[in-house]
Amino acid sequence: MARKLNEQRVIIEFLQSGSYVKVSAFDPVSMVEVSIVGDPASGEAVLKHAVLRKLKYVLEKKSQSQPRGRGTVV
């Protein structure tokens, strides 16, 4: 079972470069970082929502791919 992501502890960075903005999200607990690239006209809230969705997706995938504990019945 995956742990619940505490969005208040996630570090989010916006880096505008010309006609696009790169948004990165870093979870300090799992040490996982993801990035997206988007249109700055989308707005900060939309881009933040998108990068948090991607971070949750990646964390869920990682939790599913980890080997099960010893003695776990599948």
N, C-alpha and C positions, 0 to 999 in steps of 0.2 A: 504494500500500500504506500502510495506516495504521500509525502508530507505536504501540508498546506503552505503555499508560498506566502510569506509575509511581504506584501508589496511595499510597505513603508520602509523596509530595510534594503530594498533593491536600489542599486545605484544606476541612474539613467543619465546618459550623456547625449547631447545634441551637437552635431558638428556640421555646419553648413559649408558646402563647397560648391560655389557656382549655382547651378540651377537645381541642386538636390541637397538633401540633408541626410546624413548618416546618423541613425539612432542606435545606441548600444545600451544593453541592460545587463547588469552584473549582479548575480546572487551571491553575497558573501558567505553564506552558509555552505552551499554546494560548490562554490568556486566556478560556476558555469556562467559564461558570457555569450550573448547572442547579439546580432546586429541586423538591422534592416536599412534599406535606402528608400527614401520617399520624397514626395513633392513638398517643399516648404509651405505651399499654399494650403495643404491639407490641415495644417494647424497642429499645435503641440499636443493637444488632448488626443486627437486621432492617432498620431504617430506613437504616442506613449501607450495607448491601448493596444496597438498592433504589436509593438515590441514586447509588451508584457504577455500577450497571447502566445507569441513565439517562444518566450522563455518558459512559460508553463508547459507548452507542447514538448519542448526539448527535455525538460525535467521529467515529464511523464514517460517519455520514450526511454530515458536513461534508467528510470526506476523499473521499467518492465524488462529491460535487457540484463539487469543484474542477476547473478545466479541466486537461486533460492538457498535459504539457510539449511544447515544440516538437519536431517530428520523431518523436513517439510514434505508433506504428502501433496502430490500434484493431482 
